[in-house]
Amino acid sequence: MKACIDIGGTKVAVSLNTGAGLDLIGRRSEPTIKVGSSDAVARQVIRMVDEACAEVGIDPSTVQRAGISSTGPFIRNAGLMELNTPNICGGMAGAAARALPNDWVTAPIEAPLRHRFTQEVRMENDCVAALEAERKWGALQGYEHCAYVTWSTGIGMAFCVDGRILHGKNGNAGHGGHMFVSDNSDALCGCGNIGDLESLVSGTGIERRFGANAAQRLRGARSGEQEAIELVDDLCRIMGRALYNITAILDLQRISLGGSVFTNNIDYLLPRLQGQVRGKLPALTDGLELVPAGLGDKVGDYAALALLM
């Protein structure tokens, strides 16, 4: 039995896999806890796994393997991963900019989960886990130079070059949401950066900048509201620069795109993103494909499972 755990800035989802194929059972989801002590998210995960076991009639003690797909960045404490995540840890940008109801700088995850799951724990950035899932079962099967990018509550990326997934010293390779692609300086990211990609175009960033969520803005653009169209075109220009940059650096063949902002508006956003990349230095961009995640809105469900396959 495997526990499949997906930790996001908005929600935590868990499910179970019996080891027979890709079937997931006992799936449940709830908003990510952001109050209390800094181990609150870890305790939430353990409770949810035990509740999932009870729901399907499985003894929780038989579930001793866990794959954890989690939003980052991470830091290592005694070799074990802790979240250092702007959309969960409210203490990162300082008290003056705090938008979350906690003062956590980090949130321990791997240590408490290793205490609960004693046979195997594998924890990766959620985009790395999604990249593994997309390469196993989704839109990146057979590609050796590829990336997974999520446009959601935050902006995340993961890269595969020459058939090898990049990890970095703390498992943070791919945190393109914190690159600078614009001279805009009026947007504060939860990490403390001013004007990085995530602060400008993520769902959270749009709310902070414009006082309305991404869904409302995109609905306005789709219905022909000129001000909304101009705003969304600017968001796509900024996001398109980021996609061009990673293509220029890594010489990619295909980028799989997911995340709630993107997947809820694929038909509107995808051609605009493609237009931002197409034709720029053809030696680097010719042959690049931008495609929706093959696993669709299930990519998060299978990401944690992919870590244990």
C-alpha positions in Angstrom: 0.0 0.0 0.0 1.2 3.5 -0.9 0.0 6.9 0.3 0.0 9.5 -2.4 0.3 13.0 -1.0 -0.1 16.3 -2.9 0.7 19.4 -0.9 -0.2 22.7 -2.5 -0.5 26.3 -1.5 -4.3 26.1 -1.7 -5.1 22.5 -0.9 -3.8 19.2 0.3 -4.9 16.0 -1.4 -4.2 12.4 -0.4 -5.1 9.1 -1.9 -4.1 5.4 -1.6 -2.7 3.0 -4.2 -2.9 -0.8 -3.6 0.0 -1.5 -5.9 -2.3 -2.9 -8.5 -1.9 -0.5 -11.5 -2.7 3.2 -11.3 -6.0 3.0 -9.4 -6.3 5.6 -6.6 -8.7 5.0 -3.8 -9.9 7.0 -0.8 -9.1 10.3 -2.4 -9.8 13.3 -0.3 -8.9 17.0 -0.4 -9.1 20.0 1.9 -7.7 23.5 2.2 -4.0 23.6 3.3 -3.8 24.4 7.0 -1.9 27.7 7.6 -2.5 28.3 11.3 -1.1 26.8 14.5 2.4 25.4 14.9 4.7 25.0 11.9 4.2 21.2 11.8 0.5 21.7 11.2 0.6 20.7 7.5 2.5 17.5 8.3 -0.1 16.6 11.0 -2.9 17.4 8.5 -1.4 15.0 6.0 -1.1 12.2 8.5 -4.7 12.7 9.7 -6.0 12.7 6.1 -4.1 9.5 5.2 -5.5 7.7 8.3 -9.0 9.0 7.4 -8.6 7.7 3.8 -7.6 4.3 5.2 -10.7 4.2 7.5 -13.0 5.1 4.6 -11.9 2.2 2.4 -11.5 -0.3 5.3 -7.7 -0.5 5.4 -5.6 -0.8 8.6 -3.5 2.5 8.6 -0.5 0.5 9.9 -0.3 -1.3 6.6 0.4 1.9 4.7 4.1 2.5 5.2 5.2 4.0 1.9 4.5 7.6 0.9 5.2 9.7 -2.1 5.0 13.4 -1.4 4.5 15.9 -4.2 4.8 19.3 -2.7 5.0 23.0 -3.6 8.4 24.5 -2.7 11.0 25.8 -2.4 12.6 23.5 0.2 15.4 23.8 2.6 17.2 20.9 4.3 17.3 20.6 8.1 19.6 17.7 9.1 19.3 16.4 5.6 15.4 16.4 5.6 13.1 18.6 3.6 11.2 21.5 5.1 8.9 23.8 3.2 10.2 27.3 2.7 7.1 28.1 0.6 5.7 31.7 0.1 2.1 30.4 -0.3 2.2 28.5 3.0 4.9 30.1 5.2 3.7 33.6 6.2 7.0 34.6 7.8 9.2 34.7 4.7 8.5 38.2 3.4 8.5 39.9 6.9 5.7 41.1 9.1 4.9 44.2 7.0 4.1 42.1 4.0 2.5 39.2 5.8 -0.7 38.0 4.1 -1.0 34.6 5.8 -2.1 33.9 9.3 1.2 32.5 10.5 4.8 33.5 11.1 6.4 30.3 9.8 9.6 30.6 8.0 9.7 26.9 7.3 7.3 24.0 7.8 8.8 20.6 8.6 7.4 17.8 6.4 9.8 15.0 5.7 10.9 14.4 9.3 7.4 13.9 10.7 6.3 11.9 7.7 9.3 9.6 8.0 8.3 8.9 11.6 4.8 7.9 10.3 5.8 6.1 7.1 8.7 3.9 8.1 9.3 1.8 4.9 9.8 4.5 2.2 9.3 8.3 1.9 10.1 10.1 -1.3 9.5 13.8 -1.4 9.9 16.0 -4.5 8.8 19.4 -5.7 5.3 19.0 -7.1 6.5 20.0 -10.6 9.3 17.4 -10.5 6.7 14.8 -9.5 4.3 16.0 -12.2 7.2 15.9 -14.7 7.8 12.2 -13.8 4.1 11.4 -14.2 3.9 13.2 -17.5 6.9 11.3 -18.8 5.5 8.0 -17.6 1.9 8.4 -18.6 1.2 11.8 -20.1 2.2 14.2 -22.8 6.0 13.9 -22.3 6.3 10.2 -23.0 9.4 9.6 -25.1 10.8 13.1 -24.7 14.3 13.5 -23.3 14.5 17.3 -23.4 11.3 18.6 -21.8 9.7 20.5 -19.0 6.5 20.6 -17.0 5.2 24.1 -16.0 2.3 24.9 -13.8 0.4 28.2 -13.9 -1.7 28.1 -10.8 -1.7 29.6 -7.2 2.0 29.9 -7.8 4.3 29.3 -10.8 6.4 26.1 -10.9 8.7 24.4 -13.3 10.6 21.1 -13.6 13.2 20.2 -16.3 14.5 17.1 -18.0 17.6 17.4 -20.1 19.3 14.5 -21.9 16.8 12.2 -20.3 17.7 13.2 -16.8 15.5 15.2 -14.4 17.3 18.1 -12.8 17.1 18.4 -9.0 19.7 20.8 -7.7 21.4 21.0 -4.3 18.2 21.2 -2.2 15.7 19.8 -4.7 14.8 23.3 -5.9 15.9 23.2 -9.6 13.1 24.6 -11.6 11.8 27.4 -9.3 11.3 29.6 -12.3 8.4 31.4 -10.6 11.1 33.4 -8.8 13.0 34.6 -11.9 12.8 38.2 -13.1 11.3 38.7 -16.6 9.9 42.2 -16.3 10.9 45.6 -15.0 7.7 45.8 -13.0 8.4 46.7 -9.4 4.9 47.1 -7.9 4.3 43.4 -7.1 5.5 41.7 -3.9 5.9 38.0 -3.9 5.3 36.0 -0.7 9.0 35.0 -0.8 10.0 38.7 -0.4 11.0 39.3 -4.1 9.5 42.3 -5.8 8.5 41.9 -9.4 9.4 38.2 -10.0 7.3 36.0 -12.3 5.1 34.6 -9.5 4.3 38.0 -8.1 3.2 39.2 -11.5 1.2 36.4 -13.1 0.3 33.7 -10.6 -3.3 33.4 -9.3 -2.1 34.8 -5.9 -0.1 37.5 -7.7 -3.1 38.6 -9.8 -5.2 38.9 -6.6 -2.6 41.0 -4.9 -2.1 43.3 -7.8 -5.6 43.8 -9.0 -7.9 42.8 -6.2 -9.7 40.1 -8.2 -8.9 36.5 -8.8 -7.6 35.1 -12.0 -10.8 33.4 -13.0 -12.7 36.8 -13.0 -10.0 38.4 -15.1 -10.0 35.6 -17.6 -13.7 35.5 -17.8 -13.7 39.2 -18.7 -11.1 38.6 -21.4 -13.0 35.7 -22.9 -16.2 37.7 -23.1 -14.5 40.6 -25.0 -13.9 43.2 -22.3 -11.1 45.3 -23.7 -9.4 46.2 -20.4 -9.4 42.5 -19.4 -8.0 41.4 -22.8 -5.1 43.9 -22.4 -4.4 42.6 -18.9 -4.4 39.0 -19.9 -2.3 39.7 -23.0 0.2 41.3 -20.7 0.1 38.3 -18.4 0.8 36.0 -21.4 3.6 38.2 -22.5 5.3 37.9 -19.2 4.7 34.2 -18.9 5.7 33.7 -22.5 9.1 35.3 -21.8 9.6 32.8 -19.0 8.8 29.9 -21.4 11.2 31.3 -24.0 13.9 31.7 -21.4 13.8 28.1 -20.3 13.7 27.0 -23.9 16.8 29.1 -24.8 18.7 27.8 -21.8 17.8 24.2 -22.0 17.1 23.6 -25.7 13.7 21.9 -25.0 11.6 19.8 -27.3 8.3 20.0 -25.5 6.8 21.8 -22.5 3.7 20.3 -20.8 1.5 23.0 -19.1 -0.8 22.5 -16.2 -2.2 24.3 -13.2 -5.6 25.7 -12.5 -5.1 29.1 -14.1 -4.0 27.4 -17.3 -6.2 24.3 -17.4 -9.4 26.3 -16.8 -8.6 28.5 -19.8 -6.5 26.3 -22.2 -8.2 27.4 -25.4 -7.7 31.1 -24.6 -4.2 31.0 -23.1 -2.4 28.4 -25.1 -2.4 30.1 -28.5 -1.3 33.4 -26.8 1.6 31.7 -25.1 2.6 29.9 -28.3 2.6 33.3 -30.0 5.0 34.7 -27.5 7.6 32.0 -28.1 7.1 31.2 -31.8 9.7 32.8 -34.1 12.1 34.1 -31.5 15.5 32.9 -32.5 14.3 29.9 -34.5 17.5 27.9 -33.9 16.4 27.5 -30.4 12.6 27.6 -30.7 11.9 25.7 -33.9 10.5 22.3 -33.0 9.5 23.4 -29.5 5.9 22.3 -28.6 3.8 23.9 -25.9 1.0 21.4 -25.0 -1.5 20.9 -22.3 -0.6 18.3 -19.6 -1.6 14.9 -20.9 -2.9 13.9 -17.5 -5.1 17.0 -17.4 -6.5 17.9 -14.0 -5.4 14.5 -12.7 -1.7 15.3 -13.0 -1.5 16.2 -9.3 -3.2 12.9 -8.4 -0.6 10.8 -10.3 2.4 12.9 -9.5 2.9 11.5 -6.0 2.3 8.0 -7.3 5.0 8.4 -10.0 7.6 8.9 -7.2 7.0 5.4 -5.9 6.8 3.5 -9.2 
